[in-house]
Amino acid sequence: MSVTSEIKHARECVMTESIKAPYDALNENINQKHEPVFSVKSLELFSGAGGLALGLHQAGFSPTALFEWDKDSCDTINKNIANGFKEMSDWQVIRTDVRLIKYTEYASDANFVTGGPPCQPFSLGGKHKAYEDSRDMFSEAVRAVRELRPLGFIFENVKGLTRQSFSSYFNYLLLQLSYPEIINRTGMNWEDHLRILEEYHTSSGETGLEYNVVSRLVNAADYGVPQRRHRVFIIGFRKDLDARWSFPEPTHSREALLRAKNGDNSYWDEHRVAKINRPKIPRTEERNIQLFDKLIYGERWRTVRDAIKGLPDPKSDNAKQFLNHEYRDGARSYVGHRGSLLDEPSKTIKAGAHGVPGGENTLTLGDGEFRYYTVRESARIQTFPDNYQFPGSWSESMRQIGNAVPVRLAYVIGDSVIKHLDKLAREKPKYNND
């Protein structure tokens, strides 16, 4: 069978399932002068403990439903809903295997798909099986896009997805999302499917459902999250939108932090650290600090000290005033197992093997104390609000927090997307979402 015939056959298999959203999404609220003209109604896959959904909701996304298989993660979201967490009052959390979802049932209620497909197949700490790993759920993300035909999507994953050893597979993922109707027929291996997608991508043949897809590896610290956390975002817009969107530029920098600590001392002044307790400026950095320009480097990176400011010692009685702020004993420091420094962004909060975190989830204090982060401290570093509760055990809560998208990072991405779509809606008021 020729490539053209294979593509035609793939499309015919899909077109019987394809749906068209029956509303003009870009015209919603068009007559409201002081409100966004565009409303994003999203379906979220693999919602975990809700970090991505919460940040996107704060940006203006309205989640129609959140799908998650893990019971403990569902319990966390439902617990916060039951506690009256205002931003989640109308969330519908559905515990299910996403492979069982009939997306056509949500066609009229969603114009965006979001989520974080399980990252273990690509995690630097995992087994690196990618497509051969049964936990690889990117195919389900592609199916959701194919069946819902949304205006766009936002997917997040680990840095390991961009490893050189996964480069062909990463390209395969992007092409699947670009052309979701070119399906992988039963019995076809992914390399053969990639070949068909590549040939279609470089051809001038018929057009169908297509998305303009971009990806970027970002450091959460560059967007105001008090943590060095590198994650890949894959964002796509339906081709007929002609969206012309680009990733938001970083707003925070290491240079600005160095300037605040070693230049004008504003960092130490803000935290009321006595001069005698301030570290000396390395001579190698003195000249560079003089060149740092606040306008060029933006705001400073946020640190662990910034994140846990106001939290009492977890061993004190006052710690009971905060949710999930209990001390956990047993932390040990050794080579390769060092804690985060107080006056730097945290190391990446990790879920760890079997839910047991490693040195990244520990803290080294100025007095030499070395201890585990409390759940609340970890939640703050992941920019969850203080009234967001994690009802599980310490290890289970740390697993959920380590797997979450930082709420602030999700907000920054979502805010950029929704503002751009709002602008697009104003420029093209007669756009039809059919």
DRENDO-1510 file (C-alpha; in Angstrom, 1 decimal, always signed):
<recs>
REC; n; res; u; v; w
REC; 1; MET; +0.0; +0.0; +0.0 .
REC; 2; SER; +1.4; +3.4; -1.0 .
REC; 3; VAL; +1.9; +6.2; +1.6 .
REC; 4; THR; -0.9; +8.2; +0.1 .
REC; 5; SER; -3.2; +5.2; +0.3 .
REC; 6; GLU; -2.1; +4.5; +3.9 .
REC; 7; ILE; -2.9; +8.1; +4.8 .
REC; 8; LYS; -6.3; +8.0; +3.1 .
REC; 9; HIS; -7.1; +4.7; +4.9 .
REC; 10; ALA; -6.0; +6.1; +8.2 .
REC; 11; ARG; -8.3; +9.2; +7.7 .
REC; 12; GLU; -11.3; +7.1; +6.7 .
REC; 13; CYS; -10.9; +5.1; +9.9 .
REC; 14; VAL; -11.1; +8.2; +11.9 .
REC; 15; MET; -13.7; +10.4; +10.1 .
REC; 16; THR; -16.6; +8.3; +11.2 .
REC; 17; GLU; -15.6; +9.1; +14.8 .
REC; 18; SER; -14.7; +12.8; +14.2 .
REC; 19; ILE; -16.9; +15.5; +15.7 .
REC; 20; LYS; -17.4; +19.2; +15.3 .
REC; 21; ALA; -17.9; +21.4; +18.3 .
REC; 22; PRO; -21.4; +22.8; +17.9 .
REC; 23; TYR; -20.7; +26.3; +19.2 .
REC; 24; ASP; -18.7; +29.3; +18.2 .
REC; 25; ALA; -16.1; +29.3; +20.9 .
REC; 26; LEU; -14.3; +32.5; +19.8 .
REC; 27; ASN; -17.5; +34.5; +19.9 .
REC; 28; GLU; -18.4; +33.6; +23.5 .
REC; 29; ASN; -18.9; +36.8; +25.6 .
REC; 30; ILE; -18.0; +38.9; +22.5 .
REC; 31; ASN; -20.4; +41.7; +23.6 .
REC; 32; GLN; -19.0; +42.0; +27.1 .
REC; 33; LYS; -16.6; +45.0; +27.0 .
REC; 34; HIS; -14.8; +44.3; +30.2 .
REC; 35; GLU; -14.7; +40.5; +30.2 .
REC; 36; PRO; -12.6; +38.2; +28.0 .
REC; 37; VAL; -14.4; +37.3; +24.8 .
REC; 38; PHE; -12.9; +33.9; +24.8 .
REC; 39; SER; -13.8; +31.1; +27.3 .
REC; 40; VAL; -11.6; +28.1; +27.5 .
REC; 41; LYS; -13.5; +25.0; +28.6 .
REC; 42; SER; -11.0; +22.2; +29.2 .
REC; 43; LEU; -10.9; +18.5; +29.7 .
REC; 44; GLU; -7.9; +17.5; +31.8 .
REC; 45; LEU; -6.3; +14.0; +31.5 .
REC; 46; PHE; -4.0; +12.6; +34.1 .
REC; 47; SER; -4.9; +15.4; +36.5 .
REC; 48; GLY; -2.9; +14.0; +39.5 .
REC; 49; ALA; -3.3; +16.2; +42.6 .
REC; 50; GLY; -4.5; +19.1; +40.5 .
REC; 51; GLY; -1.5; +21.5; +40.1 .
REC; 52; LEU; -1.9; +22.0; +36.4 .
REC; 53; ALA; -5.7; +22.3; +36.6 .
REC; 54; LEU; -5.5; +24.8; +39.4 .
REC; 55; GLY; -3.0; +27.0; +37.7 .
REC; 56; LEU; -4.9; +27.0; +34.5 .
REC; 57; HIS; -8.1; +27.7; +36.3 .
REC; 58; GLN; -6.5; +30.7; +37.9 .
REC; 59; ALA; -5.6; +31.9; +34.4 .
REC; 60; GLY; -9.2; +31.6; +33.3 .
REC; 61; PHE; -9.6; +28.0; +32.1 .
REC; 62; SER; -12.8; +26.3; +33.2 .
REC; 63; PRO; -12.3; +22.5; +33.6 .
REC; 64; THR; -15.3; +20.6; +32.5 .
REC; 65; ALA; -13.9; +17.3; +33.9 .
REC; 66; LEU; -10.7; +16.0; +35.3 .
REC; 67; PHE; -9.8; +12.3; +34.6 .
REC; 68; GLU; -7.4; +10.4; +36.9 .
REC; 69; TRP; -6.9; +6.8; +37.7 .
REC; 70; ASP; -4.9; +7.1; +40.9 .
REC; 71; LYS; -7.4; +6.9; +43.8 .
REC; 72; ASP; -5.2; +8.9; +46.3 .
REC; 73; SER; -4.8; +11.8; +43.9 .
REC; 74; CYS; -8.6; +11.8; +43.3 .
REC; 75; ASP; -9.1; +11.8; +47.0 .
REC; 76; THR; -6.8; +14.8; +47.4 .
REC; 77; ILE; -8.8; +16.9; +44.9 .
REC; 78; ASN; -12.2; +15.7; +46.3 .
REC; 79; LYS; -11.0; +16.5; +49.8 .
REC; 80; ASN; -10.3; +20.1; +48.9 .
REC; 81; ILE; -13.6; +20.4; +47.1 .
REC; 82; ALA; -15.3; +19.0; +50.3 .
REC; 83; ASN; -13.4; +21.5; +52.4 .
REC; 84; GLY; -14.9; +24.4; +50.3 .
REC; 85; PHE; -11.8; +25.3; +48.3 .
REC; 86; LYS; -13.5; +28.1; +46.3 .
REC; 87; GLU; -11.7; +27.7; +43.0 .
REC; 88; MET; -12.6; +24.0; +42.7 .
REC; 89; SER; -16.3; +24.2; +43.8 .
REC; 90; ASP; -17.6; +23.1; +40.4 .
REC; 91; TRP; -14.9; +20.6; +39.4 .
REC; 92; GLN; -15.9; +17.2; +38.4 .
REC; 93; VAL; -13.3; +14.6; +39.2 .
REC; 94; ILE; -13.7; +11.2; +37.4 .
REC; 95; ARG; -11.6; +8.3; +38.5 .
REC; 96; THR; -11.2; +6.1; +35.4 .
REC; 97; ASP; -8.8; +4.6; +33.0 .
REC; 98; VAL; -8.6; +7.2; +30.2 .
REC; 99; ARG; -8.6; +4.4; +27.6 .
REC; 100; LEU; -12.3; +3.9; +28.5 .
REC; 101; ILE; -13.4; +7.5; +28.0 .
REC; 102; LYS; -15.8; +8.3; +25.1 .
REC; 103; TYR; -14.7; +11.8; +24.3 .
REC; 104; THR; -17.7; +12.4; +22.0 .
REC; 105; GLU; -19.8; +12.7; +25.1 .
REC; 106; TYR; -17.9; +15.8; +26.1 .
REC; 107; ALA; -17.8; +17.4; +22.6 .
REC; 108; SER; -20.1; +20.3; +23.4 .
REC; 109; ASP; -18.5; +21.0; +26.7 .
REC; 110; ALA; -14.8; +21.3; +25.9 .
REC; 111; ASN; -12.6; +23.3; +23.5 .
REC; 112; PHE; -9.2; +22.6; +25.0 .
REC; 113; VAL; -7.4; +19.5; +26.2 .
REC; 114; THR; -4.8; +19.6; +29.0 .
REC; 115; GLY; -2.9; +17.2; +31.1 .
REC; 116; GLY; +0.4; +15.5; +32.0 .
REC; 117; PRO; +0.6; +12.0; +30.5 .
REC; 118; PRO; +2.5; +9.6; +32.9 .
REC; 119; CYS; +6.1; +10.5; +32.8 .
REC; 120; GLN; +7.8; +7.4; +34.1 .
REC; 121; PRO; +8.6; +6.1; +30.6 .
REC; 122; PHE; +10.8; +9.2; +30.1 .
REC; 123; SER; +11.9; +10.1; +33.6 .
REC; 124; LEU; +15.6; +10.4; +34.2 .
REC; 125; GLY; +15.1; +8.3; +37.3 .
REC; 126; GLY; +13.0; +5.7; +35.5 .
REC; 127; LYS; +13.7; +2.8; +33.2 .
REC; 128; HIS; +13.6; +4.9; +30.0 .
REC; 129; LYS; +11.4; +2.5; +28.0 .
REC; 130; ALA; +9.3; +5.2; +26.2 .
REC; 131; TYR; +7.0; +3.6; +23.7 .
REC; 132; GLU; +7.7; +0.1; +25.0 .
REC; 133; ASP; +6.5; +1.1; +28.5 .
REC; 134; SER; +2.8; +0.3; +29.1 .
REC; 135; ARG; +2.6; +3.5; +31.2 .
REC; 136; ASP; +3.2; +5.6; +28.1 .
REC; 137; MET; -0.2; +7.3; +27.7 .
REC; 138; PHE; +0.6; +9.8; +25.0 .
REC; 139; SER; -1.5; +7.8; +22.5 .
REC; 140; GLU; -4.5; +8.6; +24.7 .
REC; 141; ALA; -3.7; +12.3; +24.6 .
REC; 142; VAL; -3.6; +12.1; +20.8 .
REC; 143; ARG; -6.9; +10.2; +20.8 .
REC; 144; ALA; -8.5; +12.9; +22.9 .
REC; 145; VAL; -7.3; +15.6; +20.4 .
REC; 146; ARG; -8.5; +13.5; +17.5 .
REC; 147; GLU; -12.0; +12.8; +18.8 .
REC; 148; LEU; -12.7; +16.2; +20.5 .
REC; 149; ARG; -11.1; +18.4; +17.7 .
REC; 150; PRO; -10.4; +21.1; +20.3 .
REC; 151; LEU; -9.1; +24.5; +19.5 .
REC; 152; GLY; -5.9; +23.6; +21.2 .
REC; 153; PHE; -4.1; +21.6; +23.9 .
REC; 154; ILE; -1.5; +21.9; +26.6 .
REC; 155; PHE; +0.6; +18.9; +27.7 .
REC; 156; GLU; +3.4; +18.8; +30.2 .
REC; 157; ASN; +6.1; +16.2; +30.8 .
REC; 158; VAL; +9.5; +15.6; +32.2 .
REC; 159; LYS; +12.9; +16.8; +30.9 .
REC; 160; GLY; +13.8; +13.2; +30.0 .
REC; 161; LEU; +11.4; +13.4; +27.1 .
REC; 162; THR; +14.0; +15.5; +25.3 .
REC; 163; ARG; +16.9; +13.0; +25.9 .
REC; 164; GLN; +18.9; +12.3; +22.8 .
REC; 165; SER; +18.0; +8.7; +23.0 .
REC; 166; PHE; +14.3; +9.6; +22.7 .
REC; 167; SER; +14.7; +12.2; +20.0 .
REC; 168; SER; +13.0; +10.1; +17.2 .
REC; 169; TYR; +10.2; +9.2; +19.6 .
REC; 170; PHE; +9.7; +12.8; +20.7 .
REC; 171; ASN; +9.5; +13.9; +17.1 .
REC; 172; TYR; +6.9; +11.1; +16.7 .
REC; 173; LEU; +4.8; +12.5; +19.5 .
REC; 174; LEU; +4.8; +16.0; +18.0 .
REC; 175; LEU; +3.8; +14.7; +14.6 .
REC; 176; GLN; +1.0; +12.6; +16.0 .
REC; 177; LEU; -0.4; +15.7; +17.7 .
REC; 178; SER; +0.1; +17.7; +14.6 .
REC; 179; TYR; -1.8; +15.2; +12.5 .
REC; 180; PRO; -4.0; +13.3; +14.9 .
REC; 181; GLU; -6.1; +11.7; +12.1 .
REC; 182; ILE; -3.2; +9.8; +10.7 .
REC; 183; ILE; -3.7; +6.9; +13.0 .
REC; 184; ASN; -1.5; +4.0; +13.9 .
REC; 185; ARG; -3.3; +1.0; +12.5 .
REC; 186; THR; -3.3; -2.3; +14.4 .
REC; 187; GLY; -0.1; -4.2; +13.9 .
REC; 188; MET; +2.0; -1.2; +12.8 .
REC; 189; ASN; +5.1; -0.4; +14.9 .
REC; 190; TRP; +5.8; +3.2; +15.8 .
REC; 191; GLU; +8.7; +3.5; +13.4 .
REC; 192; ASP; +6.5; +2.7; +10.5 .
REC; 193; HIS; +3.9; +5.1; +11.7 .
REC; 194; LEU; +6.6; +7.8; +12.1 .
REC; 195; ARG; +7.6; +7.2; +8.5 .
REC; 196; ILE; +4.0; +7.8; +7.3 .
REC; 197; LEU; +3.7; +11.0; +9.4 .
REC; 198; GLU; +7.1; +12.3; +8.2 .
REC; 199; GLU; +6.1; +11.8; +4.6 .
REC; 200; TYR; +2.8; +13.4; +5.1 .
REC; 201; HIS; +4.4; +16.3; +6.9 .
REC; 202; THR; +6.7; +17.0; +3.9 .
REC; 203; SER; +4.0; +16.5; +1.3 .
REC; 204; SER; +1.4; +18.9; -0.2 .
REC; 205; GLY; -1.5; +16.4; -0.2 .
REC; 206; GLU; -5.0; +16.7; +1.2 .
REC; 207; THR; -5.6; +18.5; +4.5 .
REC; 208; GLY; -7.7; +17.4; +7.4 .
REC; 209; LEU; -7.5; +18.0; +11.2 .
REC; 210; GLU; -4.1; +19.6; +11.8 .
REC; 211; TYR; -2.5; +21.4; +14.6 .
REC; 212; ASN; +0.4; +23.8; +14.8 .
REC; 213; VAL; +2.5; +22.4; +17.6 .
REC; 214; VAL; +5.4; +23.9; +19.5 .
REC; 215; SER; +7.4; +22.5; +22.4 .
REC; 216; ARG; +9.9; +24.0; +24.9 .
REC; 217; LEU; +12.0; +22.9; +27.8 .
REC; 218; VAL; +11.5; +25.5; +30.5 .
REC; 219; ASN; +12.9; +26.0; +34.0 .
REC; 220; ALA; +10.2; +26.8; +36.5 .
REC; 221; ALA; +12.6; +29.1; +38.4 .
REC; 222; ASP; +12.6; +31.4; +35.4 .
REC; 223; TYR; +8.9; +32.1; +35.9 .
REC; 224; GLY; +8.9; +32.8; +39.7 .
REC; 225; VAL; +8.7; +29.3; +41.1 .
REC; 226; PRO; +11.1; +28.8; +44.0 .
REC; 227; GLN; +12.6; +25.7; +42.5 .
REC; 228; ARG; +14.9; +24.6; +39.7 .
REC; 229; ARG; +12.5; +22.3; +37.8 .
REC; 230; HIS; +13.0; +21.6; +34.1 .
REC; 231; ARG; +9.8; +20.5; +32.3 .
REC; 232; VAL; +8.7; +20.1; +28.7 .
REC; 233; PHE; +5.5; +21.8; +27.6 .
REC; 234; ILE; +3.8; +20.8; +24.3 .
REC; 235; ILE; +1.3; +23.3; +23.1 .
REC; 236; GLY; -0.8; +23.1; +19.9 .
REC; 237; PHE; -3.4; +25.2; +18.2 .
REC; 238; ARG; -5.8; +24.0; +15.5 .
REC; 239; LYS; -4.3; +25.1; +12.2 .
REC; 240; ASP; -7.3; +27.1; +11.0 .
REC; 241; LEU; -6.9; +29.4; +14.0 .
REC; 242; ASP; -3.7; +30.8; +12.6 .
REC; 243; ALA; -2.8; +31.4; +16.2 .
REC; 244; ARG; +0.8; +32.7; +15.9 .
REC; 245; TRP; +1.4; +32.1; +19.6 .
REC; 246; SER; +4.8; +31.9; +21.2 .
REC; 247; PHE; +5.9; +30.9; +24.7 .
REC; 248; PRO; +6.0; +33.6; +27.3 .
REC; 249; GLU; +9.4; +35.0; +28.0 .
REC; 250; PRO; +11.1; +34.3; +31.3 .
REC; 251; THR; +10.4; +36.8; +34.0 .
REC; 252; HIS; +13.0; +35.9; +36.7 .
REC; 253; SER; +16.7; +35.2; +36.6 .
REC; 254; ARG; +19.7; +33.9; +38.5 .
REC; 255; GLU; +21.5; +37.1; +37.7 .
REC; 256; ALA; +18.9; +39.2; +39.4 .
REC; 257; LEU; +19.1; +37.0; +42.5 .
REC; 258; LEU; +22.9; +37.4; +42.6 .
REC; 259; ARG; +22.5; +41.2; +42.3 .
REC; 260; ALA; +19.9; +41.2; +45.1 .
REC; 261; LYS; +22.2; +39.1; +47.4 .
REC; 262; ASN; +25.6; +40.5; +46.5 .
REC; 263; GLY; +25.0; +43.8; +44.8 .
REC; 264; ASP; +22.4; +46.0; +46.5 .
REC; 265; ASN; +21.8; +43.5; +49.4 .
REC; 266; SER; +18.0; +43.9; +48.9 .
REC; 267; TYR; +17.5; +40.2; +49.4 .
REC; 268; TRP; +19.0; +40.1; +52.8 .
REC; 269; ASP; +17.3; +43.4; +53.8 .
REC; 270; GLU; +14.0; +42.0; +52.7 .
REC; 271; HIS; +14.5; +38.9; +54.9 .
REC; 272; ARG; +16.1; +40.9; +57.8 .
REC; 273; VAL; +19.2; +38.8; +57.8 .
REC; 274; ALA; +21.9; +40.5; +60.0 .
REC; 275; LYS; +25.0; +41.6; +58.1 .
REC; 276; ILE; +27.1; +39.3; +60.2 .
REC; 277; ASN; +25.1; +36.3; +58.9 .
REC; 278; ARG; +25.3; +37.3; +55.3 .
REC; 279; PRO; +27.8; +35.3; +53.1 .
REC; 280; LYS; +30.8; +37.0; +51.7 .
REC; 281; ILE; +30.8; +37.9; +48.0 .
REC; 282; PRO; +33.2; +35.6; +46.0 .
REC; 283; ARG; +35.8; +37.8; +44.4 .
REC; 284; THR; +35.2; +36.2; +41.1 .
REC; 285; GLU; +31.6; +37.5; +41.1 .
REC; 286; GLU; +32.2; +41.1; +42.3 .
REC; 287; ARG; +32.9; +42.5; +38.8 .
REC; 288; ASN; +30.0; +40.6; +37.2 .
REC; 289; ILE; +27.6; +41.9; +39.8 .
REC; 290; GLN; +28.4; +45.5; +38.9 .
REC; 291; LEU; +27.3; +44.7; +35.4 .
REC; 292; PHE; +23.9; +43.2; +36.3 .
REC; 293; ASP; +21.1; +45.4; +35.1 .
REC; 294; LYS; +17.7; +44.9; +36.8 .
REC; 295; LEU; +15.9; +45.9; +33.7 .
REC; 296; ILE; +17.7; +43.3; +31.6 .
REC; 297; TYR; +17.5; +40.4; +34.0 .
REC; 298; GLY; +14.0; +41.0; +35.3 .
REC; 299; GLU; +12.9; +39.9; +38.8 .
REC; 300; ARG; +15.1; +37.6; +40.8 .
REC; 301; TRP; +14.8; +33.9; +41.2 .
REC; 302; ARG; +12.7; +33.0; +44.3 .
REC; 303; THR; +14.4; +30.9; +46.9 .
REC; 304; VAL; +13.5; +28.4; +49.6 .
REC; 305; ARG; +13.7; +31.2; +52.2 .
REC; 306; ASP; +11.1; +33.1; +50.1 .
REC; 307; ALA; +8.9; +30.0; +49.9 .
REC; 308; ILE; +8.8; +29.0; +53.5 .
REC; 309; LYS; +8.7; +32.5; +54.9 .
REC; 310; GLY; +6.2; +32.7; +57.7 .
REC; 311; LEU; +6.1; +29.0; +58.4 .
REC; 312; PRO; +7.2; +28.1; +62.0 .
REC; 313; ASP; +9.7; +25.5; +62.9 .
REC; 314; PRO; +7.9; +22.2; +62.2 .
REC; 315; LYS; +9.0; +20.9; +65.6 .
REC; 316; SER; +7.2; +23.7; +67.4 .
REC; 317; ASP; +3.7; +23.8; +68.7 .
REC; 318; ASN; +2.9; +26.7; +66.3 .
REC; 319; ALA; +3.4; +24.3; +63.4 .
REC; 320; LYS; -0.1; +22.9; +64.1 .
REC; 321; GLN; -1.6; +26.2; +62.8 .
REC; 322; PHE; -0.7; +25.1; +59.3 .
REC; 323; LEU; -2.0; +22.2; +57.3 .
REC; 324; ASN; +0.5; +19.4; +56.6 .
REC; 325; HIS; +3.4; +21.1; +58.4 .
REC; 326; GLU; +4.5; +18.1; +60.6 .
REC; 327; TYR; +8.2; +17.4; +61.2 .
REC; 328; ARG; +9.5; +14.1; +59.9 .
REC; 329; ASP; +12.6; +12.6; +61.5 .
REC; 330; GLY; +15.2; +10.4; +59.9 .
REC; 331; ALA; +16.9; +12.6; +57.2 .
REC; 332; ARG; +20.6; +11.8; +56.7 .
REC; 333; SER; +23.1; +13.7; +54.6 .
REC; 334; TYR; +25.7; +11.9; +52.6 .
REC; 335; VAL; +27.5; +12.2; +49.3 .
REC; 336; GLY; +24.9; +12.5; +46.5 .
REC; 337; HIS; +22.2; +13.1; +49.1 .
REC; 338; ARG; +22.5; +16.8; +49.9 .
REC; 339; GLY; +19.6; +19.1; +50.7 .
REC; 340; SER; +18.5; +22.3; +49.1 .
REC; 341; LEU; +20.1; +25.5; +50.2 .
REC; 342; LEU; +18.0; +28.1; +52.0 .
REC; 343; ASP; +19.0; +31.0; +49.8 .
REC; 344; GLU; +18.8; +29.3; +46.5 .
REC; 345; PRO; +15.8; +27.9; +44.5 .
REC; 346; SER; +15.0; +24.4; +45.8 .
REC; 347; LYS; +16.2; +21.4; +44.0 .
REC; 348; THR; +13.5; +19.7; +42.0 .
REC; 349; ILE; +10.8; +18.3; +44.3 .
REC; 350; LYS; +10.6; +14.6; +43.2 .
REC; 351; ALA; +8.1; +11.8; +43.7 .
REC; 352; GLY; +11.0; +9.4; +44.2 .
REC; 353; ALA; +11.1; +5.6; +43.6 .
REC; 354; HIS; +8.1; +4.0; +45.1 .
REC; 355; GLY; +7.0; +7.3; +46.6 .
REC; 356; VAL; +10.2; +7.6; +48.8 .
REC; 357; PRO; +11.9; +10.9; +48.0 .
REC; 358; GLY; +15.7; +11.3; +47.9 .
REC; 359; GLY; +18.0; +14.1; +48.8 .
REC; 360; GLU; +16.1; +16.6; +46.6 .
REC; 361; ASN; +13.3; +16.7; +49.2 .
REC; 362; THR; +15.5; +17.7; +52.1 .
REC; 363; LEU; +16.7; +21.1; +53.4 .
REC; 364; THR; +20.1; +22.2; +54.7 .
REC; 365; LEU; +19.7; +25.2; +57.1 .
REC; 366; GLY; +22.4; +27.7; +58.0 .
REC; 367; ASP; +22.9; +26.3; +61.4 .
REC; 368; GLY; +23.9; +22.9; +60.0 .
REC; 369; GLU; +20.5; +21.3; +60.5 .
REC; 370; PHE; +19.6; +18.8; +57.8 .
REC; 371; ARG; +16.0; +17.6; +57.6 .
REC; 372; TYR; +13.2; +16.6; +55.3 .
REC; 373; TYR; +10.9; +19.2; +53.9 .
REC; 374; THR; +7.4; +19.1; +55.5 .
REC; 375; VAL; +4.5; +18.5; +53.1 .
REC; 376; ARG; +3.5; +22.1; +53.5 .
REC; 377; GLU; +7.0; +23.4; +52.6 .
REC; 378; SER; +7.1; +21.1; +49.5 .
REC; 379; ALA; +3.6; +22.3; +48.6 .
REC; 380; ARG; +4.8; +26.0; +48.9 .
REC; 381; ILE; +7.8; +25.2; +46.7 .
REC; 382; GLN; +5.4; +23.8; +44.1 .
REC; 383; THR; +3.3; +27.0; +44.7 .
REC; 384; PHE; +0.2; +25.4; +46.0 .
REC; 385; PRO; -1.9; +27.7; +48.2 .
REC; 386; ASP; -1.6; +27.1; +52.0 .
REC; 387; ASN; -5.3; +26.1; +52.2 .
REC; 388; TYR; -4.8; +23.3; +49.7 .
REC; 389; GLN; -4.7; +20.1; +51.8 .
REC; 390; PHE; -2.9; +16.8; +51.2 .
REC; 391; PRO; -4.8; +14.3; +53.2 .
REC; 392; GLY; -2.6; +11.3; +52.6 .
REC; 393; SER; +0.5; +10.1; +54.4 .
REC; 394; TRP; +3.8; +12.0; +54.2 .
REC; 395; SER; +5.2; +9.7; +51.5 .
REC; 396; GLU; +2.0; +9.7; +49.5 .
REC; 397; SER; +1.6; +13.4; +49.7 .
REC; 398; MET; +5.2; +14.0; +48.7 .
REC; 399; ARG; +4.6; +11.6; +45.7 .
REC; 400; GLN; +1.7; +13.7; +44.6 .
REC; 401; ILE; +3.4; +17.0; +45.1 .
REC; 402; GLY; +6.5; +15.7; +43.3 .
REC; 403; ASN; +4.4; +14.6; +40.3 .
REC; 404; ALA; +2.5; +17.9; +40.1 .
REC; 405; VAL; +3.0; +20.9; +37.8 .
REC; 406; PRO; +3.9; +24.0; +39.8 .
REC; 407; VAL; +0.7; +26.0; +40.1 .
REC; 408; ARG; +2.4; +29.2; +39.2 .
REC; 409; LEU; +4.0; +27.8; +36.1 .
REC; 410; ALA; +0.7; +26.4; +34.9 .
REC; 411; TYR; -0.8; +29.9; +35.5 .
REC; 412; VAL; +1.9; +31.6; +33.5 .
REC; 413; ILE; +1.4; +29.3; +30.5 .
REC; 414; GLY; -2.3; +29.4; +30.7 .
REC; 415; ASP; -2.5; +33.1; +31.1 .
REC; 416; SER; -0.4; +33.6; +28.0 .
REC; 417; VAL; -2.6; +31.2; +26.0 .
REC; 418; ILE; -5.9; +32.6; +27.1 .
REC; 419; LYS; -4.9; +36.2; +26.5 .
REC; 420; HIS; -3.7; +35.4; +23.1 .
REC; 421; LEU; -6.9; +33.6; +22.2 .
REC; 422; ASP; -8.9; +36.5; +23.6 .
REC; 423; LYS; -6.9; +38.8; +21.3 .
REC; 424; LEU; -7.5; +36.5; +18.4 .
REC; 425; ALA; -11.2; +36.4; +19.1 .
REC; 426; ARG; -11.4; +40.2; +19.0 .
REC; 427; GLU; -9.5; +40.3; +15.7 .
REC; 428; LYS; -11.6; +37.5; +14.1 .
REC; 429; PRO; -15.1; +38.0; +15.6 .
REC; 430; LYS; -16.8; +36.0; +12.9 .
REC; 431; TYR; -14.6; +33.0; +13.4 .
REC; 432; ASN; -16.6; +29.7; +13.5 .
REC; 433; ASN; -15.4; +26.8; +15.5 .
REC; 434; ASP; -16.9; +24.3; +13.1 .
</recs>
